[in-house]
Amino acid sequence: MTIDMTNICSHLQRKLFEEDGAYHRIWIALQNDPELTAVVRSRQLHIYRNGKKVLVLAGKSAPKVIREDRISEML
């Protein structure tokens, strides 16, 4: 999966892409699960499963769980 990193918050980049980051496990799951997709909007990462939004990750604020999903359990 490719994401336009120029539009993502720098705090979120560190949490996603660094191995000790809080959301790195979610980033790995996005790479390995074909049902998951992600879009960058307003410097946040919106995660979808089969076209339905399940999670919104931001750099400094708390993640927003939209729907209960197994990816939300990784927080």
C-alpha positions in Angstrom: 0.0 0.0 0.0 1.3 3.4 -0.9 0.4 6.6 1.1 1.2 10.2 0.2 3.4 10.9 3.2 3.7 14.6 2.3 0.1 15.1 3.5 0.4 13.1 6.7 1.2 14.7 10.1 4.8 14.2 11.1 3.7 12.9 14.5 1.5 10.3 12.8 4.4 9.4 10.4 6.6 8.5 13.4 3.8 6.5 15.1 3.1 4.5 11.9 6.4 4.0 10.3 9.0 3.7 13.1 9.2 0.1 14.5 8.6 1.3 18.1 5.7 3.6 17.1 2.3 3.2 18.7 0.6 2.4 15.4 3.3 0.4 13.6 1.4 -2.9 14.1 -1.6 -1.3 12.4 0.7 -0.3 9.5 1.9 -3.9 9.1 -1.8 -5.1 9.2 -2.6 -2.6 6.4 0.1 -4.1 4.3 -1.0 -7.7 4.9 -4.8 -7.5 4.8 -6.3 -7.1 1.4 -9.7 -6.0 2.9 -8.1 -2.9 4.5 -7.5 0.3 2.7 -6.4 3.7 3.9 -6.7 7.3 2.8 -5.0 10.5 4.1 -7.5 13.3 4.8 -6.7 16.4 6.8 -3.3 15.0 7.7 -5.0 12.0 9.4 -5.2 8.4 8.3 -8.7 7.0 7.6 -8.8 3.2 7.6 -11.5 1.3 5.8 -12.5 -2.4 5.7 -14.4 -3.4 2.6 -15.3 0.2 1.9 -16.6 1.0 5.4 -14.6 3.3 7.7 -13.5 1.6 10.9 -10.7 3.8 12.3 -9.2 7.3 12.1 -5.6 7.9 13.3 -4.2 11.3 14.1 -0.8 12.4 15.2 -1.4 14.1 18.5 -5.1 13.3 19.3 -6.5 10.0 20.3 -7.6 7.5 17.6 -11.3 7.5 16.7 -12.9 4.1 16.5 -15.8 4.3 14.1 -16.8 0.7 14.0 -15.7 -2.2 16.1 -13.1 -4.2 14.1 -10.2 -6.4 14.9 -7.8 -3.7 13.7 -9.1 -1.5 16.5 -7.9 -4.1 19.0 -4.3 -3.3 18.0 -4.5 0.2 19.6 
